[in-house]
């Protein structure tokens, strides 16, 4: 279950948004947004790159621009594709091309193949994919071993060595236990308070060094309570009490999937609680035209959306929802996607207002 408070998550979203400032900047038209799914396996990397290049060329050429501008955009697209590393475990890619801007992003969630052409890049797909790809640290504890992974979506890879990681490994290795006393008040194998505190401090130090939240698997082995976690500075997004298998690649995928499921559930629960609080204060909007107007006025604190279904593929048109997302982001609001059916009563989208 998630242990993160809602305001803490909002700060993370704001930091992500600053990194995506190019999405809200008006581009010298036309601005193209391309989203592709990456096939798994190294044998698919070259076909993926070739397909991306072919589709980008096709859409850019069909825009009917003069030859010089077309050639400029084709070169920019080729340059971004050439720079992509398709062996990272990423599942999708976003490519953004305009006369004076070119950018590409790897995402760790499956995206539909879609293309856009307009005056802006597409925020909707990008923010969803970025949310699902947000990095985290997974502490995987076993009775005699500790593994630390960097996670992005369901993809897990062992964390590179660092002084903070070495300190954590020492704290785990040298943790002491207390034996049962005569009254049986202390169970054999239970960790001492000092040992547990040192372990949590080492975890917190590593998270702070990497500026990432944490997921913990095998939490029962730490000997800590929920209150101990709250007192620590660890931003925990998913907690699994029991020990998990992490031997094979399929084990890691299953573990990553469970972490993401818990993260989504916790995030959705907290966001819906904030939504209900805002609703009781009459600070929400759920009609699309009203939400767009509020976003333009800078009143949007948060735009909460159901997970998208991506029904349309290929070259698609921008919708009022796309514009609402961009206006919310440009006025320093946040956009969050929630799992489950908690937003059903508002039609799958609701805006929390500042006033």
Secondary structure, DSSP 4 states (H G I P E B T S, - for coil): -----HHHHHHHHHHHHHHTGGGTSPPSS-EEEEEEEPPSSGGGHHHHHHHHHHHHHHHHHTT---HHHHHHHHHHHHHHHHH--TTSS--EEEEEEETTEEEEEEESS----EEEEESS--HHHHHHHHHHT-EEEEEEE-SS-EEEEEEETTEEEEPPP-HHHHHHHHHHHT--EE---TTS-S-TTEEPHHHHHHHHHHHHHHHHHHT-EEEEESGGGTT--HHHHHHS---EEEEE-S----SSHHHHHHHHHHHHHHHHHHHHHHHHHHHHHHHHTT-EE-SHHHHHHHHHTT-EEEEEEEPP-----EE----HHHHHHHHHHHTT-EEEEE-SSTTGGGTTEEEEE--
